[in-house]
Amino acid sequence: MQPIHYLRDSITTGFIDVLHQSSEAYRPQLLLNDKLRQKKVLTSLTKEIKECESFWISVAFLTTSGVASIISALEEFRDMGKRGKILVSDYLGFTQPEAMARLLQFSNIELKISQNRSFHAKGYLFLYSGIYNLIVGSSNLTASALSTNTEWNLKVSASIESEIVSRALDEFGREFDGAVEVDEEFLEQYREYYRGFESTRVAMATDAGLFTSRIEPNKMQVEALANINELRLAGNNKALLISATGTGKTFLSAFDVLNSGSKTMLFIVHRTNIAEAARQTYLKIFGDRYSMGLYSGQSREGQHDFVFCTIQTMSRAEHYQQFAPDHFDYIVVDETHRAAAHSYDGVLGYFKPKFLLGMTATPERTDGVDIFKLFDHNIAYEIRLNKALEEEMLVPFHYYGITDLSVDGEIIDNAAQFNQLVAVERVSHIIEKARFYGTDSGVIRGLVFCSSTDESQTLARKFEEFGYKTVALSSTSTEGQRTAAIQKLESCDIDDKLDYIFTVDIFNEGIDIPAVNQVILLRPTESAIVYIQQLGRGLRKTLGKSYLTVLDFIGNYQNNFIIPIALYGDKSYNKESLRRLLSAGSEFLPGSSTVDFDQISKERIFSSIQNSNFRLRKDLFKDYNLLKFQLGRSPFMIDFLNHDSRDPFTFVLYSKSYYNFLLLVEPELEVLDKKTQTLLQSIAIEVNNGKRVQDSVVLKELLVGNNVDNQILNRLLEEVGVSGTRVADLQSIRKNLNLEFVTVRSGDKNVTIKEANDIDFVRIENGTLVPGPDMLKLVSNPLAKDSLLDNSEFSIQTFKRQLLSEKFVDGFVLYNRYSRKDALRILDWPVNPVGLNVGGYVYDIAKQAFAIFVTYHKSDDISNTTKYADRFLNRNEFQWMSKSNRTLNSPEIQVLKSNINMRICLFVKKENKKEEEHYYLGDIVPDGESFAQTYMPGDEGASIPVVSIKFKLERPVREELYDYITGVSA
């Protein structure tokens, strides 16, 4: 079908009849920023730029943040030899000269500026083969307009001969012809014009509440202060605050000291400059109400009400014993993750304050030490990086994953030699990219993190050869040298100012440099904690700073998989989830932050994800102990969900049940009898995996002593948000809880788990599900009962989380992932068939169900007779091929052709990669006119008969997932 035919149908659906069948690709769409549905105007815009043949963009306002959001898409557009035009306005001097300068780097883009004071248009026009896409609405080219603001934009498709396209092109051409070409000479004049509107912009920002001299608690601080007060009222005298760098921990501590009515306070840090910065913060809150002194280095101002000290000084007995143990009403320990060091033992053991507050962005320690017990496991508040970005407590970041350069044919990797790291080709490559992506203001205030001190010192010198002012700092640098470097980096004196500070890790934490607007990462990522610490150096808000530029030069490093874990905050260690996040780019990021990888760096991360073992014993033990430290007890599976930690099902996959894993880490745990262990294992893997929720909700109800009839079952299912005859089937639930679906090998035949282990777990009596003898025995043991209850609750909550963002379709959650076994269990197959008998599809006439399983990107090493040409025609239609040696008269083809009541479910996975799970993309309907006999080449050259069918999806595939599945395999 030609695009014009698709277009007619889509216009009918969009403007006349919502029930009319059409391709969503051409339908009118309302483009919005919707945080809950994870939708951004930016996603649509970058896709259009990358895929169109040419574009015409007309906006009133252009900012560096807007350019930073689309610059990678513009790169891709340029590299394909395409051309575009952009028209902006000088209205109110809002368009930033640096933003236009950034666009002048693209020789394929013609940039002009309208000096028509009434010009306020926002329109985007993209040319495809015979079709134009037009977006008109409210979004300017600013990061907030593209990602976070409430905006309305209408996207319509029209033919090249249409009136709307003709009018749009004419109007653009008229304005463009009358506008001024932007070049370097014009930019110099415009910068003067732009500076003339500075007072107007400040006034507008003040009216919007962006600038204020009044210091009040922010949202995080208000909630944390309330929690701390509740802890105090409950008789607790310790609390730990976990809060991302830049969210105002020091101010919060000052507010709480004020709220508590404390008359004396000790603030403990690890560097003198941080102690002085904290003192300045407290002065802003308390003024001269209390005296404040410094106790560090040569300063001994311990006589003051509020004392700000370094641990290096105060840790010595002759210093802390200058004070009575109860001298300080309140003690604050900053960067609390350091408090496990022996230097803190004497101080914290000696003083007896009325309240002790610990503060850190990263309580997790790589050495496995428990920080939480120092504060009696009382967590006052926790806000991690992604949440802080979502709440706009930090500036957004624009991250660019850039392929690190090969030097002399050698790829930079973990074993790279020093001469490779400092080669002039690499230095030139880094500088070229740093200039291209730039900063928010055009003025560089950068931090560069290197692999070694020698590398940082050498690179700093080589940057100076390119005209930059730099300094390299290391652990041997004095306090004075560090302070002087920071002051020069933040200086407005062009003769005195530094462009870059090069370092290894001394600025990972505890250093406040709000002015930093560019972070360059030139080292392999060894830890998500360190990665976030380094990223966080530039996220603090300060006057005049709109965003942070992050340049990550990605070599062929083993731990590249840590990058998406850190950027997206996904600690589940689920490989497919990380791949999908990586492919989606900025769509799943909070706020107006963006993430872009070039193709090679993306492939390197994909490779690292694929080749890494996410279920190493040491990593499982580490994550278990970390949560145990935080809770002050052994965690349940549900605790890992509630704390957004590792997916607890990885413990099940490692040890066959969570109870089995506990036996490894908790030597004192009771050893259950063999049959109970078998039940816990089988139910954990085959029932409570979050896929078929009806089994889990019934099991939980039975475990707490309640029988379940149809009425109770319907109520339980309603509580988790599902309904339907397929899920509300007592006999089906009985069968699954008795483990009658899954088979195991016994001797020379397959038998069900029930048969192999003589299981009688649940029964139906008088239409009611009741416990069987094996369940009654299991619940008589508190440990076994609690283990299975926790496992069931994990399964229910996992399912409910999936249901939050997607639709429930008679047993399945749209776009959730299912193994063949899961899918057939949900479709109520009597017994799980042998995998070889399923192949690409299986059907059951009695169940009126037909399940199709597709691996979209086939491996090269499979036989020709299984290289089926299955493919999406668009997001609404799927072209499918039957198994080989099938004709139009084959039984399954006749079933598909004639049985109109047959439910057909489509499951697709991107590629094999040892992944068992497929995405459920919805139910599908065959196009009756599309059945065709065709042939495919066999292994020995013969033609093999197959049947080709076009299916229509009941719902178009979500765009982000469609792009991920159909994208070239990495």
HELIX and SHEET records of a PDB file:
HELIX    1   1 PRO A    3  PHE A   15  1                                  13    
HELIX    2   2 GLU A   24  TYR A   26  5                                   3    
HELIX    3   3 VAL A   41  GLU A   51  1                                  11    
HELIX    4   4 THR A   64  ASP A   79  1                                  16    
HELIX    5   5 TYR A   91  GLY A   93  5                                   3    
HELIX    6   6 PRO A   97  LEU A  103  1                                   7    
HELIX    7   7 ALA A  143  SER A  147  1                                   5    
HELIX    8   8 GLU A  163  ASP A  177  1                                  15    
HELIX    9   9 GLU A  184  ARG A  195  1                                  12    
HELIX   10  10 GLU A  198  ASP A  207  1                                  10    
HELIX   11  11 LYS A  219  LEU A  233  1                                  15    
HELIX   12  12 LYS A  249  SER A  260  1                                  12    
HELIX   13  13 THR A  272  PHE A  286  1                                  15    
HELIX   14  14 ILE A  311  MET A  314  1                                   4    
HELIX   15  15 ALA A  317  TYR A  320  1                                   4    
HELIX   16  16 THR A  336  ALA A  340  5                                   5    
HELIX   17  17 HIS A  342  TYR A  350  1                                   9    
HELIX   18  18 PHE A  372  PHE A  375  5                                   4    
HELIX   19  19 LEU A  385  GLU A  390  1                                   6    
HELIX   20  20 PHE A  418  LEU A  421  1                                   4    
HELIX   21  21 VAL A  424  TYR A  437  1                                  14    
HELIX   22  22 THR A  453  GLU A  465  1                                  13    
HELIX   23  23 GLU A  479  GLU A  490  1                                  12    
HELIX   24  24 ALA A  528  GLY A  536  1                                   9    
HELIX   25  25 ILE A  562  TYR A  568  1                                   7    
HELIX   26  26 LYS A  575  ALA A  584  1                                  10    
HELIX   27  27 GLN A  599  ASN A  611  1                                  13    
HELIX   28  28 ARG A  617  LEU A  631  1                                  15    
HELIX   29  29 MET A  637  ASN A  642  1                                   6    
HELIX   30  30 PHE A  649  SER A  655  1                                   7    
HELIX   31  31 TYR A  658  VAL A  665  1                                   8    
HELIX   32  32 LYS A  674  GLU A  686  1                                  13    
HELIX   33  33 VAL A  693  LEU A  703  1                                  11    
HELIX   34  34 ASN A  710  VAL A  720  1                                  11    
HELIX   35  35 LEU A  730  LEU A  737  1                                   8    
HELIX   36  36 ILE A  753  ASN A  757  1                                   5    
HELIX   37  37 PRO A  773  VAL A  779  1                                   7    
HELIX   38  38 PRO A  782  SER A  805  1                                  24    
HELIX   39  39 ARG A  820  ILE A  826  1                                   7    
HELIX   40  40 GLY A  835  VAL A  838  1                                   4    
HELIX   41  41 ASN A  864  THR A  866  5                                   3    
HELIX   42  42 PRO A  891  SER A  898  1                                   8    
HELIX   43  43 GLU A  959  THR A  966  1                                   8    
SHEET    1   A 8 GLN A  29  LEU A  31  0                                        
SHEET    2   A 8 ASN A 153  SER A 159 -1                                        
SHEET    3   A 8 ILE A 131  GLY A 137 -1                                        
SHEET    4   A 8 GLY A 123  LEU A 127 -1                                        
SHEET    5   A 8 SER A  54  SER A  58 -1                                        
SHEET    6   A 8 ARG A  83  SER A  89  1                                        
SHEET    7   A 8 ILE A 109  SER A 114  1                                        
SHEET    8   A 8 VAL A 180  GLU A 181 -1                                        
SHEET    1   B 8 SER A 299  ARG A 300  0                                        
SHEET    2   B 8 MET A 292  SER A 296 -1                                        
SHEET    3   B 8 PHE A 306  THR A 310  1                                        
SHEET    4   B 8 MET A 265  VAL A 269  1                                        
SHEET    5   B 8 TYR A 330  VAL A 333  1                                        
SHEET    6   B 8 PHE A 355  THR A 360  1                                        
SHEET    7   B 8 LYS A 238  SER A 243  1                                        
SHEET    8   B 8 ILE A 379  ILE A 383  1                                        
SHEET    1   C 7 THR A 470  ALA A 472  0                                        
SHEET    2   C 7 TYR A 500  THR A 503  1                                        
SHEET    3   C 7 GLY A 446  PHE A 449  1                                        
SHEET    4   C 7 GLN A 518  LEU A 521  1                                        
SHEET    5   C 7 LEU A 548  ILE A 554  1                                        
SHEET    6   C 7 PHE A 397  THR A 403  1                                        
SHEET    7   C 7 THR A 594  PHE A 597  1                                        
SHEET    1   D 2 THR A 743  SER A 746  0                                        
SHEET    2   D 2 LYS A 749  THR A 752 -1                                        
SHEET    1   E 2 VAL A 762  GLU A 765  0                                        
SHEET    2   E 2 THR A 768  PRO A 771 -1                                        
SHEET    1   F 2 PHE A 808  VAL A 809  0                                        
SHEET    2   F 2 PHE A 812  VAL A 813 -1                                        
SHEET    1   G 5 ARG A 817  TYR A 818  0                                        
SHEET    2   G 5 HIS A 918  PRO A 926 -1                                        
SHEET    3   G 5 ARG A 903  GLU A 911 -1                                        
SHEET    4   G 5 ALA A 849  HIS A 857  1                                        
SHEET    5   G 5 TYR A 841  ASP A 844 -1                                        
SHEET    1   H 5 ARG A 817  TYR A 818  0                                        
SHEET    2   H 5 HIS A 918  PRO A 926 -1                                        
SHEET    3   H 5 SER A 943  LEU A 953 -1                                        
SHEET    4   H 5 GLU A 877  MET A 881 -1                                        
SHEET    5   H 5 ARG A 871  PHE A 872 -1                                        
SHEET    1   I 4 ARG A 817  TYR A 818  0                                        
SHEET    2   I 4 HIS A 918  PRO A 926 -1                                        
SHEET    3   I 4 SER A 943  LEU A 953 -1                                        
SHEET    4   I 4 ALA A 932  PRO A 937 -1                                        
END                                                                             
